[in-house]
Amino acid sequence: MSEQLSEEFTDLRETVRRRYAATAVRVTEGGAGCCGPEPVEVDENFGSALYGADEREALPAQAVAASLGCGNPTAVAELRAGERVLDLGSGGGIDVLLSARRVGPTGKAYGLDMTEEMLALALANAARAGATNVEFLKGTIEAIPLPARTVDVVISNCVINLSVDKAAVFAEAFRVLRPGGRLGVSDVVADDTLSPGQRAERGDHVGCIAGALSFAEYRAGLDAAGFTDVEITPTHAVADGLFSAVVRAARPATTGPSRPDRHDG
């Protein structure tokens, strides 16, 4: 990677970090009022409205208010009791807390985020919820601070499109999954006919539009990382030619002689 491109990526990541830090501060400060925090203002394609009322009511208001996702990955991943799940870009913790409820006391939910303010908010939300089977980690989704083969499921909610190095995200997700584990994420995906320039015309990177992969690019990226059984299903439009989509994939239970386990080094 050239020095100029590296600087551009660093600047873009910092722009994303600042946006989500500001969101966390707003929710935290709003939570000090008499009536609790107001949800972050987003259109109907993003945010807490994409969760069921029963799910929202079971969580701290601050976790619900900080939701900026484009789906409900805890339902997408079909979590089961006793599983270990990792949420990439966990923000205020809404999907970690929902995951913790689904996997129960014999399971565990990890949340990974690079933003100090979001991590502080997530920890406070976990305490409010009385969740004891959760752990929040600071780091980037391109370099997950967990050992290989640590988790059963990787989830994410409209965060992978924000990454400056999606190939690294897919490789890291594959690495931390146990053999037979699965990926279940919600993300923004573009029509294959849209060029990167056309995607940028429809919205900026921090708004989850310009950085979206096309359906073919997403599938190719997961395949290159070693995933199988890739399914990408659009659920609703978020812009012209861009969709919130359910993405499912699996890490094979066995490596096989034709594809060495190149991510576990």
C-alpha positions, 0 to 999 in steps of 0.5 A: 500500500502506498504511503499516500493511500495509507494516509487516506485510509487513516484519515477515513478511519478517523472520520468514522471514529469521530462520528461514532464517538460523537454519537456515544457522547450525545447518547450518554449526555442525553441519558442524564435527563429526566426522560432518558436519551433520544434515539439518534436521528436516522431515516427508517432504513437504519437504527433501532426501529429495525428491532422488534419492540420486545427486544427494544423494551428488554434493553437499556434505553441508552443501548437502543438510542445508540443503534445505527445499524441496518438490520438485526444480526442477532436474528440473522445468525440464529444464535443458540444457547452456549455459543460464543459470539463476536460482534464486529463494531459493537458500538453501544452494545445493543447486539452484544446484549441481545446476543448475550440473552440468546446464548444464555449463561453458558455462552458468551458475547464479545463486542469489539470497537475502536472508539473509547466513547462507544466502549464506555457506553457499552460497558455502562449499558451492560451494567444496566442490563445486569449482563455478566456473560459479555466482554468488550474489547478495544481494537479494529475489525481488521486486527481482531484481538482474539486468538484463532478459533475462539468463537462460534459466530461472528456478527456485525451490523452495518460496520463492514462497509465502513472498513478501509480494508475489507479483505482483512476483515474477512480474513480475521473473521475466518481466523477467529471462527472455530471450524464449523463456525458461521458468519451472520451479518447485516450490511449495505451492499450495492448492485453489481452495476454500480461503480465505486464512483456511482456509489459515492454519488449516492452517499458518503463513506461514513453514512454507510454508502460509498464504502459498500461492496457490490454483491459480487465483490462481497461474495468474492471477498468471503470466498477468498478468505475461505468461507463457504455457503455464502448467501447474500439476501437484500432486505430493503433499499437504503439508496438507489441501487444500494440495499441492506442485506443479510449475509451468511457464510460458514467456515468449513468444519474441516480444511481439506487438502485443496485449501490450507488453513492460511489464516491461523498462523 
